[in-house]
Amino acid sequence: MKGKEIEIRKEVIPEIPDIPGLRFRLFQGESDFANILAVFNACKHVDGVDYTMTLENISHHYKHLERSDPHTDLIFAEVDGKAIGYGRTGWYPEDTGDRIYYGLGWVIPAWRRKGIGTAILKFTEHRGRLIAADHPEDNNKYYQNDHNDQRADVALLLKKNGYKEVRWGYEMVRPIDEPLPEVSLPKELEVRPVPENRYRDLFNADNEAFRDHWGFVEGTEEGYQRFLSQPTFNPSLWKVAWDKDQVAGMVLNYIHEEENHEYQRKRGYTEDISVRHPYRRQGLARYLLVSSIKMFQEMGMEETALSVDTQNQHQALSLYEGVGYKVNKKETVYRRPLTSQEG
């Protein structure tokens, strides 16, 4: 970064507030991972985010970041040299052809309601406009942001800046000892481990199964490498159904050990629940989900959790409620059109 201007000035973001000692600057390398972690940890308990972020998580995420360059798209707010907030933007092409320019941001509680969050939002929109200018004009383009139901300040900021609610999701949790429904594996299918030489086939099958879902983005080689190297990667916990040599459906379970330790809980995640088209409407997802819960029960877990798009066209929410999952948190997705004049 030597010789490169890293400070963001009012000529770029006029909304930067006049606060003594405040400056906005760009990412300066891996040393900033500690600043991301410090800001996130200062926010999460106030904002109802019971997730454990580690330097390992951050390093892995940025190593496999797609369509976002931290050196141009990641901004820090500092007061007297100490990070008190950050934001980042990026983009992705939905399978529908729409282009989404997303933003995210955090400001530690003591520095909220002073205009810093607004400046971060305007930076992410500024970067989104610059990125969008290089994309075809015949695509729909949207700014996007999201938050959970405990971040009322973010909801207010987004609505004030023209964003509207477009989609909702739930984090759902299930006590491990609640009764489970009777299930059966569809005929001709078998649940068995995934050999290492079939990991790519599994990734491709999951990608295929989600292709008709809202907001779908086609999997990439970088996405596959991220999948293989994620800290919670543990094939021994997966429940995968096979039709001879073909993947029929899956639940890619995992345990976040650091998170369980921090929050003094025993939780297993039943995520990446997908069934390929030829095997739908046969009770396969239900069977794999119940099998996963039983596995976690045998391991001594006390609860399982998952996330769901409430408007999923395959009635996923009804499926999860039917095996005992209950809503724990709500997530709202906001969008605002990025007009041709902006892009």
C-alpha positions as CSV (number, residue, x, y, z in Angstrom):
1,M,0.0,0.0,0.0
2,K,3.0,2.3,0.2
3,G,2.5,5.4,-1.9
4,K,-1.2,4.8,-2.3
5,E,-3.8,7.2,-0.9
6,I,-5.7,5.3,1.7
7,E,-7.8,8.1,3.4
8,I,-11.4,8.7,2.1
9,R,-12.2,12.4,2.1
10,K,-15.4,14.4,1.8
11,E,-14.8,15.0,-1.9
12,V,-15.7,11.3,-2.3
13,I,-18.2,10.8,0.6
14,P,-19.7,14.3,1.5
15,E,-21.7,12.6,4.3
16,I,-18.5,12.1,6.5
17,P,-19.4,13.8,9.8
18,D,-17.2,16.5,11.4
19,I,-15.9,14.6,14.5
20,P,-12.5,15.5,16.0
21,G,-10.0,12.7,15.3
22,L,-12.3,10.8,12.9
23,R,-11.0,9.6,9.6
24,F,-12.1,7.0,7.0
25,R,-9.5,4.9,5.4
26,L,-9.1,1.9,3.1
27,F,-7.9,-1.6,4.0
28,Q,-4.2,-1.9,4.5
29,G,-3.6,-5.7,4.6
30,E,-4.0,-8.7,6.9
31,S,-3.1,-6.6,9.9
32,D,-6.6,-5.1,9.6
33,F,-8.2,-8.5,10.3
34,A,-7.7,-7.8,14.0
35,N,-9.6,-4.5,13.6
36,I,-12.5,-6.3,11.9
37,L,-12.6,-8.8,14.8
38,A,-12.4,-6.1,17.4
39,V,-15.3,-4.0,15.9
40,F,-17.5,-7.1,15.3
41,N,-16.9,-8.3,18.9
42,A,-17.8,-4.9,20.3
43,C,-21.1,-5.0,18.3
44,K,-22.4,-8.5,18.4
45,H,-23.9,-8.8,21.9
46,V,-25.7,-5.5,21.4
47,D,-26.9,-6.5,18.0
48,G,-28.1,-10.0,18.9
49,V,-25.4,-11.8,16.8
50,D,-24.4,-15.0,18.7
51,Y,-21.7,-16.0,16.3
52,T,-18.0,-16.5,17.1
53,M,-15.7,-14.8,14.6
54,T,-12.0,-15.7,14.7
55,L,-9.0,-14.5,12.9
56,E,-8.9,-17.9,11.2
57,N,-12.5,-17.3,10.0
58,I,-11.7,-13.8,8.7
59,S,-8.5,-14.9,7.0
60,H,-10.3,-17.8,5.3
61,H,-13.2,-15.6,4.2
62,Y,-10.9,-12.9,2.6
63,K,-8.6,-15.5,1.0
64,H,-11.7,-16.8,-1.0
65,L,-13.5,-13.5,-1.4
66,E,-15.2,-13.2,-4.8
67,R,-16.2,-10.0,-6.7
68,S,-14.9,-7.8,-3.9
69,D,-11.5,-6.3,-3.6
70,P,-10.7,-5.3,0.0
71,H,-8.1,-2.8,-1.1
72,T,-10.8,-0.7,-2.8
73,D,-14.1,-2.0,-1.3
74,L,-13.3,-2.2,2.4
75,I,-13.4,1.0,4.6
76,F,-12.5,1.6,8.2
77,A,-13.7,4.4,10.4
78,E,-11.1,5.4,13.0
79,V,-11.0,7.9,15.9
80,D,-7.5,8.8,17.0
81,G,-6.1,5.8,15.2
82,K,-8.5,3.2,16.7
83,A,-11.0,1.4,14.5
84,I,-14.6,2.1,15.6
85,G,-16.4,0.8,12.5
86,Y,-16.0,-0.8,9.1
87,G,-17.9,-1.5,5.9
88,R,-17.5,-3.5,2.7
89,T,-19.1,-3.8,-0.6
90,G,-19.1,-6.4,-3.4
91,W,-21.3,-7.6,-6.1
92,Y,-22.7,-10.8,-7.6
93,P,-24.7,-11.9,-10.7
94,E,-27.9,-13.6,-9.9
95,D,-29.0,-16.4,-12.2
96,T,-31.9,-14.2,-13.3
97,G,-29.4,-11.8,-14.8
98,D,-29.9,-9.2,-12.1
99,R,-26.7,-7.6,-10.6
100,I,-26.6,-7.1,-6.9
101,Y,-24.3,-4.6,-5.2
102,Y,-24.3,-5.5,-1.6
103,G,-23.1,-3.5,1.4
104,L,-22.4,-4.4,5.0
105,G,-21.3,-2.3,7.9
106,W,-20.7,-2.2,11.7
107,V,-20.2,0.7,14.1
108,I,-19.4,0.1,17.7
109,P,-22.3,1.1,20.0
110,A,-20.5,4.1,21.7
111,W,-20.1,5.8,18.2
112,R,-23.6,5.2,16.8
113,R,-26.1,7.9,15.8
114,K,-23.3,10.3,14.9
115,G,-23.5,9.9,11.1
116,I,-20.7,7.3,10.9
117,G,-23.1,4.5,9.7
118,T,-24.5,6.8,7.1
119,A,-21.0,7.6,5.7
120,I,-20.2,3.8,5.6
121,L,-23.4,3.2,3.7
122,K,-22.7,6.0,1.2
123,F,-19.2,4.6,0.7
124,T,-20.6,1.1,-0.2
125,E,-23.1,2.7,-2.6
126,H,-20.3,4.8,-4.1
127,R,-18.2,1.7,-4.8
128,G,-21.3,-0.1,-6.1
129,R,-21.9,2.6,-8.6
130,L,-18.3,2.5,-9.8
131,I,-18.4,-1.3,-10.2
132,A,-21.9,-1.2,-11.9
133,A,-20.6,1.3,-14.5
134,D,-18.5,-1.5,-16.1
135,H,-21.5,-3.9,-16.3
136,P,-24.1,-4.2,-19.1
137,E,-26.9,-1.6,-19.0
138,D,-29.6,-4.1,-19.9
139,N,-29.4,-5.8,-16.4
140,N,-31.5,-4.9,-13.4
141,K,-29.1,-3.5,-10.8
142,Y,-29.8,-3.2,-7.0
143,Y,-28.1,-2.1,-3.9
144,Q,-28.6,-4.6,-1.2
145,N,-28.2,-4.7,2.6
146,D,-29.6,-6.9,5.4
147,H,-29.9,-7.1,9.1
148,N,-31.4,-9.2,11.9
149,D,-34.5,-8.1,13.8
150,Q,-32.5,-6.6,16.7
151,R,-30.7,-4.0,14.6
152,A,-33.5,-1.4,14.5
153,D,-30.9,1.3,13.8
154,V,-29.9,-0.3,10.6
155,A,-33.5,-0.7,9.5
156,L,-34.1,2.9,10.1
157,L,-31.0,4.0,8.2
158,L,-31.8,1.8,5.2
159,K,-35.4,3.0,5.0
160,K,-34.3,6.6,5.3
161,N,-32.1,6.1,2.3
162,G,-34.8,4.6,0.1
163,Y,-34.3,0.8,0.7
164,K,-37.3,-1.4,0.9
165,E,-37.8,-4.9,2.4
166,V,-37.8,-7.6,-0.3
167,R,-37.2,-10.9,1.5
168,W,-37.2,-12.4,5.0
169,G,-35.3,-15.3,6.5
170,Y,-35.3,-17.1,9.9
171,E,-32.7,-18.6,12.1
172,M,-34.4,-21.6,13.6
173,V,-33.4,-23.7,16.6
174,R,-34.7,-27.1,17.8
175,P,-34.1,-28.6,21.3
176,I,-32.5,-32.0,20.7
177,D,-34.8,-34.0,23.0
178,E,-38.2,-33.0,21.5
179,P,-40.0,-35.9,19.8
180,L,-39.2,-36.6,16.1
181,P,-41.6,-37.7,13.4
182,E,-41.4,-41.1,11.9
183,V,-39.6,-41.0,8.5
184,S,-38.5,-43.5,5.9
185,L,-35.9,-43.4,3.2
186,P,-37.3,-43.5,-0.3
187,K,-36.8,-46.8,-2.1
188,E,-33.6,-47.4,-4.1
189,L,-31.7,-44.7,-2.1
190,E,-28.9,-45.3,0.3
191,V,-27.3,-43.0,2.9
192,R,-23.5,-43.4,2.9
193,P,-20.3,-41.4,3.4
194,V,-18.9,-39.2,0.7
195,P,-15.4,-40.3,-0.6
196,E,-12.9,-37.6,-1.0
197,N,-12.9,-38.0,-4.8
198,R,-16.6,-37.2,-4.9
199,Y,-16.5,-33.9,-3.0
200,R,-16.8,-32.0,-6.3
201,D,-19.8,-34.1,-7.4
202,L,-21.4,-33.2,-4.1
203,F,-20.7,-29.5,-4.6
204,N,-22.1,-29.6,-8.1
205,A,-25.2,-31.5,-6.9
206,D,-25.8,-28.9,-4.2
207,N,-25.4,-26.1,-6.8
208,E,-27.8,-27.8,-9.1
209,A,-30.4,-28.2,-6.4
210,F,-30.4,-24.5,-5.4
211,R,-30.5,-23.2,-9.0
212,D,-34.2,-22.5,-8.8
213,H,-34.0,-20.7,-5.5
214,W,-34.3,-16.9,-5.0
215,G,-31.0,-15.1,-5.3
216,F,-29.2,-18.1,-6.7
217,V,-25.6,-17.5,-7.8
218,E,-23.8,-20.1,-9.9
219,G,-21.0,-21.9,-8.0
220,T,-17.4,-21.1,-9.1
221,E,-14.0,-22.8,-8.7
222,E,-13.2,-20.3,-6.0
223,G,-16.4,-21.2,-4.2
224,Y,-15.4,-24.9,-4.4
225,Q,-12.1,-24.2,-2.9
226,R,-13.7,-22.1,-0.1
227,F,-16.1,-25.1,0.5
228,L,-13.1,-27.5,0.9
229,S,-11.1,-25.2,3.2
230,Q,-13.8,-23.8,5.5
231,P,-12.9,-24.2,9.2
232,T,-16.1,-26.2,10.0
233,F,-15.6,-28.6,7.1
234,N,-16.3,-32.1,8.5
235,P,-17.5,-34.8,6.0
236,S,-18.0,-37.3,8.9
237,L,-21.1,-35.3,10.0
238,W,-22.8,-35.2,6.5
239,K,-25.9,-37.1,5.7
240,V,-25.9,-37.8,1.9
241,A,-28.4,-39.9,0.0
242,W,-27.2,-41.7,-3.1
243,D,-29.1,-43.3,-6.0
244,K,-26.4,-45.8,-7.0
245,D,-23.6,-43.5,-8.1
246,Q,-25.6,-40.3,-8.2
247,V,-26.1,-37.8,-5.4
248,A,-29.8,-37.5,-4.6
249,G,-29.9,-35.1,-1.6
250,M,-27.9,-34.0,1.4
251,V,-27.6,-32.2,4.7
252,L,-24.1,-30.9,5.3
253,N,-24.0,-30.8,9.1
254,Y,-21.3,-29.1,11.1
255,I,-20.3,-28.0,14.6
256,H,-18.8,-24.6,15.4
257,E,-16.6,-25.6,18.3
258,E,-15.4,-22.1,19.3
259,E,-19.0,-20.8,19.2
260,N,-20.3,-23.6,21.4
261,H,-17.5,-22.8,23.9
262,E,-18.1,-19.0,23.9
263,Y,-21.9,-19.4,24.4
264,Q,-21.7,-22.4,26.7
265,R,-24.0,-24.5,24.5
266,K,-23.9,-27.7,22.6
267,R,-25.3,-26.9,19.1
268,G,-25.1,-28.8,15.8
269,Y,-25.9,-27.1,12.5
270,T,-28.2,-28.9,10.0
271,E,-27.4,-26.7,7.0
272,D,-27.1,-27.0,3.2
273,I,-30.3,-29.0,3.0
274,S,-30.9,-29.8,-0.7
275,V,-32.5,-32.4,-2.9
276,R,-32.1,-32.7,-6.6
277,H,-35.1,-32.4,-8.8
278,P,-35.7,-36.1,-9.6
279,Y,-35.9,-36.9,-5.9
280,R,-38.2,-34.2,-4.6
281,R,-41.6,-34.7,-3.0
282,Q,-40.6,-38.2,-1.7
283,G,-39.7,-37.2,1.9
284,L,-36.0,-37.4,1.4
285,A,-35.1,-34.0,2.9
286,R,-37.3,-34.9,6.0
287,Y,-35.5,-38.2,6.3
288,L,-32.0,-36.7,6.1
289,L,-32.9,-33.9,8.5
290,V,-34.3,-36.3,11.1
291,S,-31.2,-38.6,10.7
292,S,-29.0,-35.6,11.3
293,I,-30.8,-34.6,14.5
294,K,-30.6,-38.1,15.8
295,M,-26.8,-38.1,15.1
296,F,-26.3,-34.9,17.0
297,Q,-28.4,-36.3,19.9
298,E,-26.1,-39.4,20.0
299,M,-23.1,-37.0,20.1
300,G,-24.4,-35.2,23.1
301,M,-25.6,-32.0,21.5
302,E,-28.5,-30.2,23.1
303,E,-29.9,-28.4,20.1
304,T,-29.7,-28.1,16.4
305,A,-30.1,-24.9,14.2
306,L,-30.6,-23.9,10.6
307,S,-31.5,-20.9,8.5
308,V,-34.4,-20.7,6.0
309,D,-35.8,-18.3,3.3
310,T,-39.4,-17.9,4.5
311,Q,-40.6,-17.6,0.9
312,N,-38.8,-20.7,-0.3
313,Q,-41.0,-22.1,-3.1
314,H,-40.5,-25.7,-1.9
315,Q,-42.1,-25.1,1.5
316,A,-38.9,-25.5,3.4
317,L,-40.2,-23.5,6.3
318,S,-43.1,-25.9,6.7
319,L,-40.7,-28.9,6.5
320,Y,-38.5,-27.5,9.3
321,E,-41.5,-26.6,11.5
322,G,-42.8,-30.1,11.0
323,V,-39.6,-31.6,12.6
324,G,-39.7,-29.2,15.6
325,Y,-37.7,-26.1,14.6
326,K,-38.9,-22.8,16.0
327,V,-38.0,-19.3,15.0
328,N,-35.1,-17.8,17.0
329,K,-34.3,-14.7,14.9
330,K,-35.5,-12.9,11.8
331,E,-33.3,-11.5,9.0
332,T,-34.6,-8.9,6.5
333,V,-33.1,-8.2,3.1
334,Y,-33.4,-4.7,1.8
335,R,-32.9,-3.5,-1.8
336,R,-32.9,-0.2,-3.7
337,P,-32.7,0.1,-7.5
338,L,-29.4,1.4,-8.8
339,T,-30.6,3.5,-11.7
340,S,-29.0,4.0,-15.0
341,Q,-28.1,7.5,-14.1
342,E,-26.1,6.2,-11.1
343,G,-24.6,3.1,-12.9
